[in-house]
């Protein structure tokens, strides 16, 4: 009987050890039990969105290391580095002339007239007996300073002589803000007494056709004090450079 009890006890112990070993194995491979897998979220917060049920950011949300999307990926045009300006129709070099309208490669076709320019008259010390007529483009588009200004002193019936030798190789085209120049020799013969004291100067603008007219009113300028002129003087063609105009 003693031996039977010992065998029975040993058998029971063996069965208990086997059961414990089986339970341990089931826990290691995750096939046993009903516990939910660990997600790393708390209080109803979503790991994917990083926000809680109250809409606030979650402290447990993963931080993104991705760079912000570029302007192009967000639907906006990339910055090219160019300004509003663009401009705009600048003059070429010191002479202030250009070959086209502002912001365009097409040549200018508009004549420079009183409505898109401003005129100034200046008495110069060299050369003597000269005035300098300056025309500045005050418009928003380029214009052409065709031929030479047609001048009338006071109530003179004839247009002041134009010096044909001063004709430039090309029409002077003015970008906005740029100027053209014409020199006026007041008296061709200082020895003569056939001089007239002038007080006003009417400036008519030339059309593309030199025999034509722009159909606009002339600009009226006041002459400097003690201005005398005669029929042997002249006015030059419009020049793109002041120095070129004053060489005649």
C-alpha positions, 0 to 999 in steps of 0.5 A: 500500500505504501508503494502504491501511494508513492507511485500515485503521488509521483504520478500526480506530481508529474501530471502537474508539472506537464500541465504547467509546462504546457501553459507556459508554452501557450503563453510564449507563442501568443496563441492562448489568452484573450488579451488585446495586442499593445498599440501604444495609444491611451485614452482613445487617442489614435496613433495614426492621426496623433490626436485624441477624442478632444481634437488635441494633439497626442503626446504619444503621436509619432513626430514626422521628420519629412520636409514641408511640401514645396510650393509647386506640390501645394499647387502654387507657382514656384518663385522665379526670382523675377520682380513686377516689372518686369518690366519693363522696356528699358533704354539701351546704353546712355542714349536712352533709346530702345527698339521696342515697347516696354515688356515687348520685343515688338517695335514701337509704332506710336509717335512721340507727341504732346500727350505722351511727352514733356518738353523743356528748353534750355539756354546753353553756354557752348556752343554759342547762340544755341538752345537745347530742346529736350523731349522726355517720354512721360507715357507708359509705352515706348514712342518714336521721335520722328524726324525733327521738331517743327518750330515756329517763333512767335508769329512766324509764318514759316517753319524754322529751317531743319538741318538735314546733315543731322539726320540720324541713322535710325529713328530715335525710340524712347522708352518711358522716362527716356529723352531725345534732344534737338539743338537750335542754332538761333542765329546763323550770322551774328553780323546781320541786323535781320534778327528778331527778338523772340518770346514764344516757341511753338513745337510741332511734332512730326509724324512718320511721314515727314510731310504729314502731321500728327494731328495734335496741337503744338506745345507752346514754350517760353523762350529764355530772356533776350533770345534773338533769332534769324532765318539763317539758324536751324534745328537738328533732327532728334538725337538720342544723345545730348552731346550729339545734338550739341555738335551742330 
